Amino acid sequence: MTDPHGFLKVSRQPVPARPVEERLRDWNEVYAGQARLPLISLQAGRCMDCGIPFCHSGCPLGNLIPEWNAYAARGDWRAAAERLHATNNFPEFTGRLCPAPCEDACVLTINADPVTIKNVEQAIADQIWERGYAAPQPPEQLSGKTVAVVGSGPAGLAAAQQLTRTGHTVAVYERADRIGGLLRYGIPAFKMEKQHLNRRIEQMRAEGTKFRTGVDVGSDFDAADLLRRHDAVVVAVGAGGQRELPVPGRELAGIHQAMDYLTLANRVREGDYISPPVSAEGRHVVIIGGGDTGSDCLGTALRQGAASVVQLDINPEPGEARRDTEPWPVYPKVYRISHAHEEGRQRVGTDPRVFGSATLRFEGDRTGHVRGLCLTEVEPGTRAPRPGTERLIPADLILLALGFYGPERGTGLKKQLRLTLDERGNYARDAAFTARMTEHAGEAGRPGTDGVFIAGDAGRGQSLVVWAIAEGRSAAAATDRYLSGSTVLPAPVSPMDRPLTA
């Protein structure tokens, strides 16, 4: 355990990011080269041995946070790595990308500053690789069973690694030309450099997982045939259906979906293009949507040299403190500044976000290209336009970051595997089947088709990377039980944590 009085002696000090003016000149991670192990150990020592670690409930993976905090505080990085890997296949992903709901659930948050859990996790994850603690773990023997995993995002990769390590022969099918899903093409390099993804993929190859790229299951490859060839199929295709904005002028050139824009920018980093086909360089950019995808677009546009960037958020500006309806340890909706917002604010002197605003229409020039956006303030709650608040702002590149409605509808995957949709538009999972699993920590359910299991955003809806990994591990446990009759794989997801339909 750590010093139970450590939090009284040491104040919270996060790892500092690189200076804004430096990081806007490159695409390296915001924290590249900033790891400071003495600082990390000192901060880990603030963990107060609270007795009931609510940080566990704040983490969908159930990470053993107090345990690896104690080891990190003592500089025992091998033991810290073992405890971190016990619940998380890819801590270098979550340490960089997760918004850290565990910190808002930290007991210290009741009346003080929480432990810098995310910094500690990332430091341990990096030490795992620097010190050689991530050796491949191939199975001692094969089960003779084969599993196809459709989708290579964090849920698919987690399911594949768990199933491979338990002895099943696993093949991951990805429609893109590279493995990784949104980790590859949706997440900018300044949030996570792709070397972290590449070395995990190589680790999985060494363990025996097979990867098949350029295979669009459900379109150019029949999903039912895939099921006939394998003993089980895990569907982890994500929630790629992008929401639209049907307002006048949507047909104008220069209006793009955010994920299309981010993909092109990431392909430049992969060497596919010298410069992106859609660039913010010299343009007045407006991002519609206040979430993480919009923030990623903001950071990307600034690095591409945008003339100006504005991010529109239909929600009112949150307050600095928790609301009474969001008591500790609930993850609260409070005013937060991402690194991209910090960069934008330093660039223009104010927060680049415009809260409580909605788009009425787009306006174009005589060539059919967008030149402006007419917005209005909205009433809190109803989101109804507020009369007399209309104004036109310049925009010659508009990015729609409005979120995702669920799995894409354009493929034959749903019909070929006899999948159904739940009331939220995600692939439904069999509540009756999952109910039988409750004694085994709520392993992820399956639809009506035997041998098919749903994992990640495809069944949960748009969510966090930490949820995707948790659901991938849960789906692996359910699949292993289906194939073997029992399983020793952990299943961190409770069936009460997400909607399930029969």
N, C-alpha and C positions, 0 to 999 in steps of 0.2 A: 504494500500500500504506500501511497504518498504521504507527505507530511500533512496531517489533518488541519494544520493551521497555515498551510502554504498560501492559501488564497488571501489570508490576512497580511502576509508579509510581501507578497508580490502582486503587482497590479497587472491587468490584462495588457498585453503588448503583441498585437498581430505582427506577422512577418511583413515587412514593408514591400510594397510593389515597386517596380522600377519607375523612375521619373516619367511623367506623361510625355514630355518632349522627346525622350529617348525611345520609348516604346512605340510612339506613333511613326517612327522612321523605319520600323521593321515589322515582321510578323511573328517574332518570337513571343514566347509566353510572357504574360504580365509579370510573373514571378521568376523568370529565367535567371538562374544563378543566384537567387536570393535566399536559398535555404541556409539557415544558421542553426546548427545543431545545439550549441549551448543555449540559445534563446528558446528553441523548441523544448529542450529538457526542462528549462526553468518554468516555462508556461505549462507544460504537462504536470508539473509539480503543484499547480494550483488546484488540481482535481481533489476534492475535499473528503473523499471516502464517505459519501453522504448516506450510505446504507441502502437506500432505495434509489438506484440510478435511473432517474426518469429519462436520461439521454437514451437509454435502451428503447423506451417506447417512442421517442422522437425519431428513431432510426428504423426505417422499414426492414433493414437487414438484421436488426437486433445486434449491431456491432458491440463487441465487448469493450466499450470505451474506457471504463475505469481501469480495466486490466492492462490494456496497452498504454494508457497514460502512465501507469505506475512503472512499467518497463522503460518507456521513453524517458521518464524523469531520471531514471538511474543510468541511462545510456545503454541499456541492454536491448540492442536493436534486433537481434535474432529472436529473442522471446517476444518482443513487440510484434515482429513480423508474423510469427506463428499465430498469435492471438488475432491479429487483423485478418490474416488469410483464413482463419477458421470460419468466418461468416461472410467473407467478401472475396469473390474471385478476382476483382479488378479494382483494388483500392486506389491505384494511380488515376483511374477514371473519376471515381467519386470524389477523391481528394481535390480534384481540380474543378469538377462540374456540378457537384451537389450543392444546393443552397444551404446546407447544414441545418436542417430542422432540429438536429440534436442539440445545437447550441442554444436555441430558444427553449428547449426542454431541460437544460442544465439547471440543477437546483440553485446554483449561484445567481441565476437570472431573476430569482424572486426579488432580490434587493441589491444586486451587484452585477458586475460584468461576468459573463460566462467564460469558461475555459475555451481557449482557441482550438477547439477540437478539430476543425477542418485543417488547420495548419499542421497539427500533429499528425493527422492521418496522412497527409501528402508527404510529409517528411519520412514517416515510416515506410510508405510505399516506395519512395525513391531509394531509401536505404536497402529495401528488398532487392532491387536490381544492382545497385552499386556494390553490394557486399555478396552477391551471388546466392541469394536466398530464394530464387525463383526457378530452381531446376525443374525440368519437366517431370511429371508424375504419371507415366504410363501405367496402365493396369497390370496387375500380376498375371491375370489370365482373362481371356475373352469369354463372353457369355454366349456367343453364337447368335445374338440378336442384333438387328440393324435398325437404326433410327435415322430419319431424315428431318433436319431442322430447316424450315423455310424462313429465311431472314437472318442477317448477320449483324444486327444491332446488338446492344448490350444484353437484351433478354435472350436472343438466340445464341449468342456466344456463351453466356453463363450456362444455359441449358446444355449446350453441346459439350462444354468442358466437364460438367458434372457427370453427364452420361458416359462420356469417353473414359473418365477416370474410374468409373464403377465397372467397366468391362464391356460395354456395348460398342458396336461399330457405328460411328456417327459420321454422316455427311451433311455439311451445311450448304444450302443452295441460296445464292444471292443473285438478283437480277442485274445489279450494277457490275462494272468491270473490276471493282476492287471490293474486298471484304471490309465491313465496318458499319454499314448503314449510316445513320445520322452521325455516328462518331467519326466517320470518314469525311462525309461531304456536307453535313449540316453544322458541325461545330468548327468555328474558325481556329486556325492554328494558334492565335494569340491566347486562346483559352486552353487548348490542349494540342501540343505538337504531336504529329502523327507517329513519331518514333515510339511513343508509349503504346499505341495501338499495334504497330507493326511487330514489336517484340512479343506481345501477348499472342498474336496470331502464330508467330514462329514457335512459341512454347507449345501451343495447342497442336500444331503440326507434329512436333516431336513426340507428343503424347499419343498421337494416332488419329486425331480428328482430320477428316478430309474436307476440302473446300472446293465448291463448284461455282465459279462466277459466270456472269452472262447468261444465267438461266432464269427466265421469268416464269415461275411456276404458276399455273392458272391461265397463262396466255399462250406462250410458245411451248409449254411443257404441261401435259395433263396431270393435275394434282391427284386424280383418282388412280392413275397409273403409278404415280410416285408411292401412293399408299399400298398398292398391290406389291410393289417391289421391296417394301420395308415392313418391319413388324410394328412400327409406330411412326407417327409424324407429329412434330411440334411446330405449330404455326406461330411465328414470331415476326410478322410482317410490319408491325408498327401501326400507327394511326396516321397514314400519309395523305388522307383526304384534306386538302387545303380549303379553308373557308374563303368564300368570295365576298365582294362588296358590290352589290348590284345598284349602283347609283349612276345618274346620267354622266356620260363621258368615259365610262369604263373601257370602251373600245379603243380609246386613243393609244397611240404608241407611247412607250416610255413608262408604262404601268406594268409591274411585274410582281409575281408571287415571291415572297421573301426567300423561301427555300430554294427556288430556282436561282435567285441571285447569289445566295450563299454557296450553292453547289458550284457555280461557275468560278467564284472567287477561290474556292478550295481546289478546284482543278488546276488553277494557275500554280498553286503551291505544289501540286503533284507533278507538274511539268507538262500537262496536256495543252496548255496555252501559254503563249508569251505574255499576253495581256488578256483580261477577261472580256468576253463578248459584250457583257453589260457592265459598265464601269460608272462609278460615281465621280470620276475625276472632272473637276471644274463645274459640276452640276449642283443645282439646288435640290436637295434630296428631302423628301417627306416620307417618313415611315409611319404607317398606320397600324397601331397595335402596341400596347405597353408592356408586353411580356418579354421573356428571355430571348425569343427569336428576334424581336424588334431591337433589343439591346445588342445582339450579335450583328445585326445589320448596321447599327450605328457605329460600332467599332470598326467594322469593315469599310464603311463609307469614309470615315475619317482617315483611315490608312490609305485609301485610294485617292485622297486629295479632293474631297468634295468642297465646293464653294461654301455651302451651308448645309446643315442637317437639322431637321425638326422631327421629333417623335410625338405622335398624337396618341393619347390614352383617354378612352371614353370614361374611365372611372375617375371619381374625384381624387384630389391629392390626399394621400393618407396622412394621418398624424404621426408624430414622433413616438407616442406612447401607445401601449396596448389599449384596445377598447374593452369595456366591461364584458362584452359578449365573446371576447377572445382571451380568457384568463390563462395564466401559466398552467400547464406546460404546452398549450396549444400554439401552433405556429401562427403568429399574428400577421395581419396585413398592416404593416407600418411603412413609413417612408424609408426606402432603401436606395442606395446609390451603387450601381454596378461600376466596374472599372471603365466601361464604355461611357457611362453617364459622367463619370469624373473627367474623362478625356474631353467630352463634349463641353462640359462646363468650363474647363480651363481654356478651351478654344474660343468660346463666345462670351464667357463671363457669367452665364446663367445656366440653369438646368435646361438641357435641350428638349425636355418633355413639356408638352402642353396638356395639362390634365382637364378632365371634364369637357372634352371636345369631341365632335363627330363630323364626319365628312358629308356635305350635302351634294356636291357634284364636282366633277373635274372639268376644266376648261382647256381647250387646245388652240393651236395656231392654224394657219391656213394649210399647213402641210399635214395636218392630222396628228401632230405630236403634242403631248400634254405640255402646258405652260403654267398652269396654276391649279390650286385646289381651294374650293370654297368651303370653309368650315364654320361651325356654330358651337357656341357653348350649349351644354345640355343640363337639364334639371337632374340633380342627384336622385338616384332611385329609379325614376321613370325613364331617364335618358331622353326625354322629349326635348326637341330644340327650344332654346330660350329666345323668344322674339327680340329682334334688334341687335343680336350679337354676331350676325354674319360678317365674315371678312374673307378676303382673297389673299392667299399667300403664294409666292412664286414657287414653282415646282416643275422641274423638267425630268426628274426621275422619282417615281413613286413606288414604294415597296409595300406590299400587303402582308402584314404579319399578324393575321387575325386568328391564328390557331388552327386546329385540325378537328374535323368532325368524326373521325374514326378511320377504319381501314378503307383504302381506295375501293371504289365500286366498279372500276372498269375491267377487272380481271375475272376469269372464270373460277377462281379459287373457291368462292363461296358456294357456287352451284356444284362443282365437281366433288367437294368434300361434304356436301349437304350441311353446310353451316347456316346458322340463322343469326339475326341481329337482335340485340337486346333493345330496351327502350331508349338507350343513349346512342344507338347506332354502332355499337361495338359487337364483335363476335360473341355470341352468347355461350355461356358455359353451364354445364348440367348441375343445377343446384343439388339434385338428389345424390349425384355421384360425389360431389364435394362434401355433402353432409356426412357421408360414410367415412370421410377422411378426417373429420374434425379431431379424432383422437390422435391423429398423426400430424398435428400442428397445421392443419388446413392446407394440404397440398392442392395445387392449382387444378381446377376442374377441366372436364372435357366436354365437347358438344355431344350431339346424339350419335355421332359416328365412332364406332369402336376403334381404338388405336390412335385417335387424333386428340391433341392437347393444345390449348390456347395459352400463350404466354405474353406478358408485356402489354404495351399500349394497344395491341390488337384486341385484347379482351378488357383491359382496364380503362382505356381511353388515354388521351394525351396526359403524360405525367413526367416524373423525374427519372433520371438515370438510375438513381438508387432503387426506385420501385421496379424498374425494368430488370435489374440484376436480381432483386429479390424474387420477382415472379419467374424469371428463368430458372432459378434454383428450385423454386416450388414446383414448376412444371417438370423439371428433371426428376424430382422425387416421385411425383405421381406417375410419370412414364415408367420409371424403374419398377415401381410397385405393380403396374399393369403387366410389365414384361416378366417379372421375376417372382411375383407373389408377395414380396416383402421388400423393404428398402432400409438402408442405413443412411441415406442421404437426408440432410436437414431440409425442412420446408418452412421458411420463415414467414410466409404470408398467411394471415388468418383469413378465413372465408368471410368474416364480418367486415373486413377492411375494404371490400369492393363489391359492387353489385354482381349477382349471379342469377341467371334465369334458367328455368327448366327447358 
